[in-house]
Amino acid sequence: MIRNKEKIIQENTEKIAQLLKSYVNEMDTLSGTQEFTIDNIERLWGEMDGSAKEVYREISREVIAQINEKEIIRAKKGNTKRKE
């Protein structure tokens, strides 16, 4: 069971929404300039991808840290048998 699940979801939903908002705003600003090229679009896309991956890594670390280890240990002990 994951502790603080709703808090993790809420906080990280806000982070992802901010990343999306920033990306769309940057694309909008860029689209009105001479700099609106495939290279710059790909650069912004790559930045967004890198930022999103970092947020997902943080989420994974947070979720793993909040897992109830006792349940995992109990399940593991139930699955192990002495070899004869």
C-alpha positions as CSV (number, residue, x, y, z in Angstrom):
1,M,0.0,0.0,0.0
2,I,1.3,3.5,-0.9
3,R,1.2,6.1,1.8
4,N,0.3,9.7,0.9
5,K,-0.9,8.6,-2.5
6,E,-3.4,11.4,-3.1
7,K,-0.8,14.0,-2.1
8,I,1.7,12.6,-4.5
9,I,-0.8,12.6,-7.3
10,Q,-2.0,16.2,-6.6
11,E,1.5,17.7,-6.3
12,N,2.8,16.0,-9.4
13,T,-0.3,16.7,-11.4
14,E,0.4,20.4,-10.7
15,K,4.1,20.0,-11.8
16,I,3.1,18.3,-15.1
17,A,0.4,20.9,-15.8
18,Q,3.0,23.7,-15.3
19,L,5.4,22.0,-17.7
20,L,2.6,21.7,-20.3
21,K,1.6,25.3,-19.8
22,S,5.1,26.5,-20.2
23,Y,5.7,24.4,-23.3
24,V,2.5,25.6,-25.0
25,N,3.3,29.2,-24.1
26,E,6.8,29.0,-25.5
27,M,5.5,27.4,-28.7
28,D,2.9,30.1,-29.0
29,T,5.6,32.9,-28.5
30,L,7.9,31.2,-30.9
31,S,5.2,30.7,-33.6
32,G,5.0,34.5,-34.0
33,T,8.7,34.9,-34.9
34,Q,11.1,34.2,-37.6
35,E,12.6,31.6,-35.2
36,F,9.7,29.3,-35.7
37,T,11.7,26.5,-37.4
38,I,11.7,22.8,-37.2
39,D,15.0,22.9,-35.3
40,N,13.6,25.2,-32.6
41,I,10.4,23.2,-32.4
42,E,12.4,20.0,-31.9
43,R,14.6,21.8,-29.3
44,L,11.5,22.8,-27.3
45,W,10.0,19.4,-27.7
46,G,13.3,17.8,-26.4
47,E,13.3,20.2,-23.4
48,M,9.7,19.3,-22.6
49,D,10.5,15.6,-22.9
50,G,13.5,15.8,-20.6
51,S,11.6,17.8,-18.0
52,A,8.7,15.4,-18.1
53,K,11.0,12.4,-17.7
54,E,12.6,14.0,-14.7
55,V,9.2,14.6,-13.1
56,Y,8.3,10.9,-13.8
57,R,11.6,9.8,-12.2
58,E,10.8,11.9,-9.1
59,I,7.3,10.4,-8.9
60,S,8.7,6.9,-9.1
61,R,11.2,7.6,-6.3
62,E,8.5,9.2,-4.2
63,V,6.1,6.3,-4.7
64,I,8.7,3.7,-3.9
65,A,9.7,5.6,-0.8
66,Q,6.0,5.6,0.4
67,I,5.4,1.9,-0.2
68,N,4.6,-0.1,3.0
69,E,7.6,-2.4,3.1
70,K,6.0,-4.7,5.7
71,E,3.5,-5.9,3.1
72,I,6.3,-6.7,0.6
73,I,8.3,-8.5,3.2
74,R,5.3,-10.5,4.4
75,A,4.5,-11.5,0.8
76,K,8.1,-12.5,0.1
77,K,8.2,-14.6,3.3
78,G,5.1,-16.4,2.3
79,N,6.5,-17.2,-1.1
80,T,9.8,-18.6,0.1
81,K,10.2,-22.2,1.2
82,R,13.2,-24.0,2.6
83,K,14.9,-26.0,-0.1
84,E,15.5,-29.5,0.9
